[in-house]
């Protein structure tokens, strides 16, 4: 080595100096390029995230609003109460949808069946229920003509919110010219209004976009998550405690550990296959039920809870255990009185993150029949139900333009839940986790 | 739900047992707790365990075993010949096929639970349903009786055994650690369950379709015709196009995720200031927390039309369910996975190696390329393998944005299908467990499980080895 140094000329020839300067320039340029690649990579990831979120919000915020139109309707006494008697039972059973249709036709006198259908298609097919509620609230209106706010049909809703372009030629627009003319008239008379869509949060699924709500899926998700939590939390904590505090170091314990690590990386759809083959075919549990969905998701969430639980237990310093042993506590007492309470924040954080994953999971639930079209709100863990992500999947599959808005709206609700859960996990970690 | 009320009753009984046991322990010690071997609460817990545990085990066993026993009794009580429907043919009970038995049983169960059966059923079925309902009721009453007796016996002996010298704590602790041991074997049982159920159904499939045809055939059209004279009535189960489609989409995803994830990790761990790092990293993690169904919607609604229009505008023929759109979105989903795993690996490279490189006059990028990345390579390979296994198993994005028809192509602008898509489409709806179409999903699931398991085992081993090297 020293020989080579000695041989190096101390004075540089100008040509060599140049070459070194050029090479240094190239190296620094390469350095800069490398750095830019990194920034571009991060920029790409963040841009995709921003693009994703803005698309969803852009498409979905209008799902929280709904268009209502004020219709003049003649509440004909002989049609509502043909017997002449007016009481709640009679009023509740009358066909208000037909009444509404007749009122519209009488007023605008469309020619031909198609024009009639276009006219009556301006209002939602669920509008009758609004009129019924109005009549039930004040029975004295029967026989008079009233102006009642009813929801517009999905197409009109889309048009008013700007989802359909009014300036398109009639042939490529779902709303025809005569419908548009009536709507413009209504708008001038102040008979069109956009209100907050409470129905989206209180109704179940429907084939009509303007009547479809997310409450049924929310209830399904709730029952599923309850089952998942009740199974995965105690079993996961017990496993973590056993492996960390009690298990002897032997091959059986190693096998369990390797197993848990591998389960964490098994594709979620395989858990769905397990649920189908074991829970549905072998144990003959009901299809489409939150009970089975919760069981499958519990098996999927277990590794997450166990791994984070073990990390939390490991973080408790041995001095705590030794002090407790020194005072004569048994192994179980040391664990349940000291180690477990101290590691609870960490375990809870892991559990919440696992539950958030389970809440967003779709694929395994498709396997056990939770994709059914369920209109009723489930009342318990054995009723047929669907969950929020599956509801989003079902809506995304529907061809109507209005369901795009519903899908994005559903995604916003789901993301809101996930963000809340993750924020809760972060708060728990920040506030209660101790550094020893 | 009768079962939940029953279980809640059992819990309530256990709680009562706990308080009674604790009080009795206090009484037997004449109020002087120091005379007892264990704390009074342990005596209470002991009684509660003896009330609850045997009865619960009885319940679990009963609930698992009653269905096959009752079904056997119902079939045993049938006359020699029965009709399924009112005008149906007479069937010899002893010669019923498995499918006929399932159908018969479904009708019986539907009628017994008060649901409307799908067709007009015969008196034979009605009689069997009445018998079935009677047996169900009897079984439930017997189960309640047996559980109460078990709880009472347990309570009696545990309560009587309480005296100051009884080692209650030791018994309780043994039971608790036993329960914990059982819990921790659940993970093993899950794996065994997955393997058994996949093997079992796949075996059924391979008796109908030869494994050679499945693994090496190049024609996949699982639709089996309802009528015999329909075209393609046999269905074709050569899975090569499905595997090729999965591979194509995975490769596209990796082309997006690996460079972006790796460069992002390098920048964040080597260049970024701590403040930038601590804000950008969690924001990137959000990408990992977005549910896959959202990515699927994004791919189908936004990215796929964009790719199609962009392709058409430069004269390319792009399918609206192109592999490219699904692959790119899947790649975006996997970016945080690659970047956080490689970040860990890069941070594990000792600082002394960096310092040595800087000392020789290398620039930062030279240090990263020539020293850190080679040193971290095994870990990065492990991370990429885990990411590949993620991409292969990912379902919702491809279900929503990739195609259904199996094309054997390497063209990213065409629609391809994947293993997970085929599993979902062949199993949703009302699966019939005797058609090869349904069973093929399990065979595909088996392949998926084996491949991802191998990738995971190799990746975990590589990552672990690597970690040990530098720690």
Interface residues (C-beta under 8 A of the other chain):
Chain A: X27 X28 X30 X31 X33 X34 X35 X37 X38 X39 X40 X41 X42 X44 X45 X46 X48 X49 X51 X52 X55 X56 X59 X234 X235 X238 X239 X241 X242 X243 X246 X247 X255 X256 X259 X260 X261 X262 X263 X265 X266 X267 X268 X269 X270 X271 X273 X274 X276 X277 X278 X281 X283 X284 X299 X302 X303 X306 X330 X331 X332 X356 X359 X360 X361 X362 X363 X366 X367 X369 X371 X380 X381 X382 X389 X390 X392 X393 X396 X397 X404 X407 X408 X411 X414 X415 X418 X422
Chain B: X1 X64 X67 X169 X172 X173 X176 X177 X179 X180 X181 X183 X184 X185 X186 X187 X188 X190 X191 X193 X194 X197 X198 X200 X201 X259 X260 X261 X262 X263 X264 X266 X267 X268 X271 X280 X283 X284 X286 X287 X289 X290 X291 X292 X293 X294 X295 X296 X297 X298 X300 X301 X302 X332 X335 X336 X339 X363 X364 X365 X366 X368 X369 X386 X389 X390 X392 X393 X394 X395 X396 X399 X400 X420 X423 X424 X427 X428 X431 X433 X441 X442 X445 X448 X449 X452 X453 X456 X457 X460
